[in-house]
Amino acid sequence: MAAEPRLTSDFWVHAYLARLRLNDIPVFVTAKGDPTAGAVIVKLNTLDGAAQAFHRSYDMDYRRVWTELVAGDDAVVEAELARQRAADPDLWIVEVEDRAGRHLLDQEGLR
């Protein structure tokens, strides 16, 4: 099995921001991590008091996939993000704000 090419965190985050903005989806970097190898968490805020956070993990075939880290009230998700950030200061946190729940993480090039 050939290894997937790895992009720097900074490059991936900037490409993700551009993709969201092209789709008129508001997005903000709320924590900037290590530009080369920092992990990325994407928070989806649906602006109704609820939120979800996604992080990269591996599926059964060892492919990198986005999976849900935490979901619930925005305060619960924020508390988990604060714990993650305290444990890993190199962590990036990107917040997407979309009432329709769009995050585009399932699109080609972002998976």
GROMACS elastic network, one bead per residue, 0.5 to 0.9 nm:
[ bonds ]
;  ai    aj funct       b0    kb
    3     6     6  0.86810   500
    4    63     6  0.85318   500
    4    64     6  0.88169   500
    6     9     6  0.89127   500
    7    10     6  0.82513   500
    7    11     6  0.64595   500
    7    12     6  0.62446   500
    7    36     6  0.81658   500
    7    37     6  0.86065   500
    8    11     6  0.52834   500
    8    12     6  0.62920   500
    8    13     6  0.86586   500
    8    35     6  0.65583   500
    8    37     6  0.59696   500
    8    38     6  0.82002   500
    9    12     6  0.51657   500
    9    13     6  0.60543   500
    9    14     6  0.85714   500
    9    33     6  0.81761   500
    9    34     6  0.72622   500
    9    35     6  0.54229   500
    9    36     6  0.53376   500
    9    37     6  0.55753   500
    9    38     6  0.58340   500
    9    39     6  0.70643   500
    9    40     6  0.72569   500
    9    92     6  0.80995   500
   10    13     6  0.52528   500
   10    14     6  0.62159   500
   10    15     6  0.86332   500
   10    32     6  0.87096   500
   10    33     6  0.83237   500
   10    34     6  0.77317   500
   10    36     6  0.64049   500
   10    37     6  0.83258   500
   10    38     6  0.83188   500
   10    92     6  0.89129   500
   11    14     6  0.53042   500
   11    15     6  0.61936   500
   11    16     6  0.86021   500
   11    35     6  0.79581   500
   11    36     6  0.84246   500
   12    15     6  0.51354   500
   12    16     6  0.60628   500
   12    17     6  0.85960   500
   12   110     6  0.84141   500
   13    16     6  0.50202   500
   13    17     6  0.61223   500
   13    18     6  0.86224   500
   13    29     6  0.84978   500
   13    40     6  0.80145   500
   13    92     6  0.84510   500
   13    94     6  0.78874   500
   14    17     6  0.50706   500
   14    18     6  0.62306   500
   14    19     6  0.86852   500
   15    18     6  0.51167   500
   15    19     6  0.62356   500
   15    20     6  0.87432   500
   15   110     6  0.89609   500
   16    19     6  0.51018   500
   16    20     6  0.62491   500
   16    21     6  0.85723   500
   16   104     6  0.87091   500
   16   105     6  0.87411   500
   16   110     6  0.73655   500
   17    20     6  0.52556   500
   17    21     6  0.60966   500
   17    22     6  0.85865   500
   17    26     6  0.88023   500
   17    27     6  0.65643   500
   17    28     6  0.78645   500
   17    29     6  0.86691   500
   17    94     6  0.86642   500
   18    21     6  0.51230   500
   18    22     6  0.61076   500
   18    23     6  0.87058   500
   19    22     6  0.52148   500
   19    23     6  0.65704   500
   19    24     6  0.89446   500
   19    25     6  0.87828   500
   19   104     6  0.82908   500
   20    23     6  0.51125   500
   20    24     6  0.63590   500
   20    25     6  0.51448   500
   20    26     6  0.70580   500
   20    27     6  0.69850   500
   20    96     6  0.83730   500
   20   103     6  0.76642   500
   20   104     6  0.74156   500
   21    25     6  0.54389   500
   21    26     6  0.65108   500
   21    27     6  0.73510   500
   22    25     6  0.75845   500
   23    26     6  0.88652   500
   25    96     6  0.71941   500
   25    97     6  0.68261   500
   25    98     6  0.63345   500
   25   102     6  0.78518   500
   25   103     6  0.82323   500
   26    95     6  0.84607   500
   26    96     6  0.59869   500
   26    97     6  0.54201   500
   26    98     6  0.69758   500
   27    94     6  0.70459   500
   27    95     6  0.55698   500
   27    97     6  0.61252   500
   27    98     6  0.87950   500
   28    93     6  0.86238   500
   28    94     6  0.57733   500
   28    95     6  0.52079   500
   28    96     6  0.65962   500
   28    97     6  0.84693   500
   29    32     6  0.65813   500
   29    92     6  0.75236   500
   29    93     6  0.60187   500
   29    95     6  0.61912   500
   29    96     6  0.88711   500
   30    92     6  0.76982   500
   30    93     6  0.55225   500
   30    94     6  0.58353   500
   30    95     6  0.65834   500
   31    85     6  0.83287   500
   31    90     6  0.89710   500
   31    91     6  0.71568   500
   31    92     6  0.51493   500
   31    94     6  0.70757   500
   32    35     6  0.79412   500
   32    38     6  0.87525   500
   32    89     6  0.89300   500
   32    90     6  0.75736   500
   32    91     6  0.68947   500
   32    93     6  0.67497   500
   32    94     6  0.85012   500
   33    36     6  0.86876   500
   33    37     6  0.84037   500
   33    38     6  0.54372   500
   33    39     6  0.75951   500
   33    40     6  0.81174   500
   33    88     6  0.88413   500
   33    89     6  0.66540   500
   33    93     6  0.78894   500
   34    37     6  0.58158   500
   34    39     6  0.80208   500
   34    89     6  0.81575   500
   34    91     6  0.67880   500
   34    92     6  0.74836   500
   35    38     6  0.63161   500
   35    90     6  0.83338   500
   35    92     6  0.88430   500
   37    90     6  0.79632   500
   37    91     6  0.89214   500
   38    88     6  0.86830   500
   38    89     6  0.86215   500
   38    91     6  0.51360   500
   38    92     6  0.63850   500
   39    55     6  0.80596   500
   39    56     6  0.79978   500
   39    88     6  0.85917   500
   39    90     6  0.70054   500
   39    91     6  0.50118   500
   39    92     6  0.60686   500
   39    93     6  0.86509   500
   40    54     6  0.85820   500
   40    55     6  0.64332   500
   40    56     6  0.74688   500
   40    91     6  0.59253   500
   40    93     6  0.59146   500
   40    94     6  0.74199   500
   41    53     6  0.65468   500
   41    54     6  0.55880   500
   41    56     6  0.76744   500
   41    69     6  0.85626   500
   41    81     6  0.83260   500
   41    91     6  0.74842   500
   41    92     6  0.61726   500
   41    94     6  0.63165   500
   41    95     6  0.85450   500
   42    52     6  0.82630   500
   42    53     6  0.55143   500
   42    54     6  0.51591   500
   42    55     6  0.65937   500
   42    92     6  0.83684   500
   42    93     6  0.58867   500
   42    95     6  0.58815   500
   42    96     6  0.72065   500
   42   103     6  0.83506   500
   42   105     6  0.89141   500
   43    51     6  0.69303   500
   43    52     6  0.56729   500
   43    54     6  0.63805   500
   43    77     6  0.81794   500
   43    78     6  0.89022   500
   43    81     6  0.87287   500
   43    93     6  0.71138   500
   43    94     6  0.60540   500
   43    96     6  0.60190   500
   43    97     6  0.84135   500
   43   103     6  0.87599   500
   44    50     6  0.86810   500
   44    51     6  0.54766   500
   44    52     6  0.51679   500
   44    53     6  0.61096   500
   44    54     6  0.81030   500
   44    94     6  0.85689   500
   44    95     6  0.59821   500
   44    97     6  0.60426   500
   44    98     6  0.72524   500
   44   101     6  0.69892   500
   44   102     6  0.79297   500
   44   103     6  0.67049   500
   45    48     6  0.78486   500
   45    49     6  0.77954   500
   45    50     6  0.64677   500
   45    52     6  0.67792   500
   45    53     6  0.87167   500
   45    74     6  0.73837   500
   45    95     6  0.70068   500
   45    96     6  0.60031   500
   45    98     6  0.63743   500
   45    99     6  0.76235   500
   45   101     6  0.76602   500
   46    49     6  0.71869   500
   46    50     6  0.61203   500
   46    51     6  0.60838   500
   46    52     6  0.85923   500
   46    96     6  0.83163   500
   46    97     6  0.58699   500
   46    98     6  0.50673   500
   46   100     6  0.68545   500
   46   101     6  0.57892   500
   46   102     6  0.87336   500
   47    50     6  0.68757   500
   47    51     6  0.79614   500
   47    74     6  0.89179   500
   47    97     6  0.67291   500
   47    98     6  0.69354   500
   47    99     6  0.58939   500
   48    51     6  0.83292   500
   48    74     6  0.87856   500
   48    99     6  0.75040   500
   49    72     6  0.84438   500
   49    73     6  0.57575   500
   49    74     6  0.54852   500
   49    75     6  0.82636   500
   50    71     6  0.75734   500
   50    72     6  0.54734   500
   50    75     6  0.84403   500
   50    77     6  0.84649   500
   51    70     6  0.83881   500
   51    71     6  0.57590   500
   51    72     6  0.57031   500
   51    73     6  0.60501   500
   51    74     6  0.50248   500
   51    75     6  0.85825   500
   51    76     6  0.85515   500
   51    77     6  0.64312   500
   51    78     6  0.87389   500
   52    68     6  0.70386   500
   52    69     6  0.75434   500
   52    70     6  0.57390   500
   52    72     6  0.65408   500
   52    73     6  0.85103   500
   52    74     6  0.79038   500
   52    77     6  0.65996   500
   53    67     6  0.84909   500
   53    68     6  0.58802   500
   53    69     6  0.54000   500
   53    70     6  0.53594   500
   53    71     6  0.63570   500
   53    77     6  0.68647   500
   53    80     6  0.89651   500
   53    81     6  0.81284   500
   53    95     6  0.88322   500
   54    66     6  0.60782   500
   54    67     6  0.53581   500
   54    69     6  0.51187   500
   54    70     6  0.72648   500
   54    71     6  0.89604   500
   55    65     6  0.82314   500
   55    66     6  0.54729   500
   55    67     6  0.56457   500
   55    68     6  0.64894   500
   55    69     6  0.61146   500
   56    64     6  0.63440   500
   56    65     6  0.55372   500
   56    67     6  0.62102   500
   56    68     6  0.87721   500
   57    62     6  0.87486   500
   57    63     6  0.81427   500
   57    64     6  0.55584   500
   57    65     6  0.55030   500
   57    66     6  0.62608   500
   57    67     6  0.65767   500
   58    61     6  0.75460   500
   58    62     6  0.50870   500
   58    63     6  0.52159   500
   58    65     6  0.56494   500
   58    66     6  0.82149   500
   58    67     6  0.87402   500
   59    62     6  0.52021   500
   59    63     6  0.54499   500
   59    64     6  0.65279   500
   59    65     6  0.64439   500
   60    63     6  0.74234   500
   61    64     6  0.89136   500
   62    65     6  0.89398   500
   64   111     6  0.74773   500
   65   106     6  0.88350   500
   65   111     6  0.59683   500
   66   105     6  0.70355   500
   66   106     6  0.79205   500
   66   111     6  0.66903   500
   68    71     6  0.73367   500
   69    77     6  0.89830   500
   69    80     6  0.88173   500
   70    76     6  0.82616   500
   70    77     6  0.61726   500
   70    80     6  0.74276   500
   70    81     6  0.89755   500
   71    74     6  0.81259   500
   71    76     6  0.77020   500
   71    77     6  0.61705   500
   72    75     6  0.81310   500
   72    76     6  0.62745   500
   72    77     6  0.64471   500
   73    76     6  0.53003   500
   73    77     6  0.64843   500
   73    78     6  0.87083   500
   74    77     6  0.51350   500
   74    78     6  0.60545   500
   74    79     6  0.85675   500
   75    78     6  0.50302   500
   75    79     6  0.61079   500
   75    80     6  0.87005   500
   76    79     6  0.51540   500
   76    80     6  0.64183   500
   76    81     6  0.87520   500
   77    80     6  0.51831   500
   77    81     6  0.62344   500
   77    82     6  0.86715   500
   78    82     6  0.61384   500
   78    83     6  0.86638   500
   79    82     6  0.51011   500
   79    83     6  0.63567   500
   79    84     6  0.87362   500
   80    83     6  0.50332   500
   80    84     6  0.61820   500
   80    85     6  0.85743   500
   81    85     6  0.60361   500
   81    86     6  0.84958   500
   81    93     6  0.80017   500
   82    85     6  0.50840   500
   82    86     6  0.60768   500
   82    87     6  0.86243   500
   83    86     6  0.51168   500
   83    87     6  0.62801   500
   83    88     6  0.86215   500
   84    87     6  0.51927   500
   84    88     6  0.60811   500
   84    89     6  0.83793   500
   84    91     6  0.78258   500
   85    89     6  0.54171   500
   85    90     6  0.77569   500
   85    91     6  0.60705   500
   85    92     6  0.83037   500
   85    93     6  0.84917   500
   86    89     6  0.61406   500
   87    91     6  0.89035   500
   88    91     6  0.56034   500
   89    92     6  0.84691   500
   96   101     6  0.88834   500
   96   102     6  0.82373   500
   96   103     6  0.66321   500
   97   101     6  0.79841   500
   97   102     6  0.84055   500
   97   103     6  0.85130   500
   98   101     6  0.53048   500
   98   102     6  0.60194   500
   98   103     6  0.77782   500
   99   102     6  0.77970   500
  102   105     6  0.85345   500
  103   106     6  0.79504   500
  104   107     6  0.54585   500
  104   108     6  0.89055   500
  104   110     6  0.74224   500
  104   111     6  0.87601   500
  105   108     6  0.82828   500
  105   109     6  0.86550   500
  105   110     6  0.53578   500
  105   111     6  0.56890   500
  106   109     6  0.86173   500
  106   110     6  0.65461   500
  106   111     6  0.53636   500
  107   110     6  0.56265   500
  107   111     6  0.61300   500
  108   111     6  0.60349   500
